[in-house]
Amino acid sequence: MASQFQLFAVDDNQSTIFDIRKAAAKKKLPEVQGAVSEKEGLALISKFKRNKLPPVFIVDLQLSDDESGFRILQAIRRKPALRYAPVIILTSTEDQDTINRSYKLGATSYVIKEDNPKQFSKVLDDLIAYWSDASMHDRAMRKAQRAS
């Protein structure tokens, strides 16, 4: 099997990380690297080693405090190897200023967590499927370009 992207999840709710792992397993992706605190999330970022495909990060904004998710996002964007990695904010905050700030700091997308577990599972499945399919398409395009 071709190299697949790495998926990192930073969320203080263990069940959210479990749900992300379950959605990734449906797409036969490698094990999701999870962190349940800002400290663990920053450690994941600092240990990141360059891979052929950029990683995808799923980050909750509210970990230990209201700024912790923003600090994670900023740490990702400061690391040259991660500057353009997709960062999906997955949080319950619907405040427009928070959404705008997330994009200003470099978030790729902003997804509001669903309260309904079935709906939340569907959102995660769709999110993971999108990035998985996009990475497969990107690999196929690069292979076709090399062949021509």
C-alpha positions in Angstrom: 0.0 0.0 0.0 1.3 3.5 -0.8 2.3 5.9 1.9 -0.7 7.6 3.5 -0.9 10.8 5.3 -0.5 10.9 9.1 -3.5 12.0 11.1 -3.0 13.9 14.4 -5.9 14.7 16.8 -5.6 17.1 19.8 -8.7 17.0 22.0 -9.1 16.9 25.7 -12.1 14.5 25.3 -10.9 10.9 25.0 -14.1 9.8 23.3 -13.6 12.4 20.5 -10.2 10.9 19.8 -11.7 7.4 19.9 -14.4 8.6 17.4 -11.7 10.1 15.1 -9.7 6.8 15.3 -12.8 4.8 14.4 -13.5 7.0 11.4 -9.9 6.7 10.3 -10.0 2.9 10.6 -13.0 2.8 8.3 -10.7 4.3 5.6 -7.9 2.0 6.6 -5.6 4.8 7.6 -2.6 4.4 9.9 -3.1 4.8 13.7 -4.2 8.3 14.6 -1.7 10.0 16.9 -3.7 11.5 19.7 -3.0 14.1 22.4 -5.4 15.0 25.2 -3.7 18.2 26.4 -1.9 21.2 25.0 1.4 19.8 26.4 0.9 16.5 24.6 -0.2 18.3 21.4 2.9 20.5 21.4 5.1 17.4 22.0 3.5 15.7 18.9 4.2 18.8 16.9 7.8 19.0 18.0 8.5 15.3 17.3 7.0 15.4 13.8 9.3 14.1 11.1 8.8 15.0 7.5 6.9 12.5 5.5 6.1 12.3 1.8 2.6 13.6 2.5 1.8 16.3 4.9 0.0 15.3 8.1 -3.6 16.4 8.8 -4.3 17.9 12.2 -7.7 17.9 13.9 -7.6 20.3 16.8 -10.1 21.3 19.5 -9.7 24.9 20.5 -10.6 24.5 24.2 -8.2 22.2 26.0 -6.9 23.5 29.3 -8.1 27.1 28.6 -9.7 29.2 25.8 -6.2 29.9 24.2 -4.7 26.4 24.2 -6.0 25.4 20.8 -4.8 28.7 19.3 -1.4 28.0 20.7 -1.4 24.5 19.1 -2.4 26.1 15.8 0.3 28.7 16.0 2.9 26.0 16.9 1.9 24.1 13.8 2.2 27.1 11.5 5.6 28.1 13.0 7.2 24.7 12.1 8.4 25.0 8.5 7.6 21.3 7.7 4.0 21.9 8.8 3.4 25.4 7.6 1.0 24.2 4.9 -0.4 21.1 6.6 -4.2 21.0 6.8 -5.5 22.0 10.2 -9.1 21.3 10.9 -10.5 23.0 14.0 -13.1 20.7 15.5 -14.8 22.5 18.4 -18.1 23.4 19.9 -17.4 27.2 19.8 -19.7 28.9 17.3 -18.5 32.5 18.1 -17.8 34.4 14.8 -14.7 36.1 16.3 -13.3 32.8 17.2 -13.9 31.4 13.8 -12.3 34.4 12.1 -9.3 34.2 14.4 -8.8 30.5 13.6 -8.7 31.3 9.9 -6.5 34.3 10.4 -4.0 32.0 12.3 -4.0 29.5 9.5 -6.8 27.0 10.0 -7.7 25.1 6.9 -11.3 24.6 8.0 -13.5 25.0 11.0 -16.1 22.4 12.0 -18.5 22.8 14.8 -19.0 19.6 16.9 -22.4 18.1 16.7 -24.3 17.3 19.9 -26.0 14.3 18.4 -23.6 11.3 18.5 -24.9 9.9 15.2 -24.5 13.2 13.5 -21.0 13.7 15.0 -20.0 10.3 13.8 -21.2 11.2 10.2 -19.3 14.5 10.3 -16.1 12.7 11.3 -16.6 10.0 8.7 -17.1 12.6 6.0 -14.1 14.7 7.2 -11.7 11.7 7.2 -13.0 10.4 3.9 -12.5 13.8 2.3 -8.8 14.0 3.4 -8.1 10.4 2.6 -9.6 10.7 -0.9 -7.8 13.9 -1.5 -4.4 12.4 -0.5 -5.1 9.4 -2.8 -6.0 11.7 -5.7 -2.8 13.7 -5.1 -0.6 10.6 -5.2 -2.3 9.4 -8.4 -1.7 12.8 -10.0 2.0 12.8 -9.1 2.4 9.2 -10.3 0.7 10.1 -13.7 3.0 13.2 -14.0 6.1 11.1 -13.5 4.9 8.5 -16.0 4.3 11.1 -18.8 
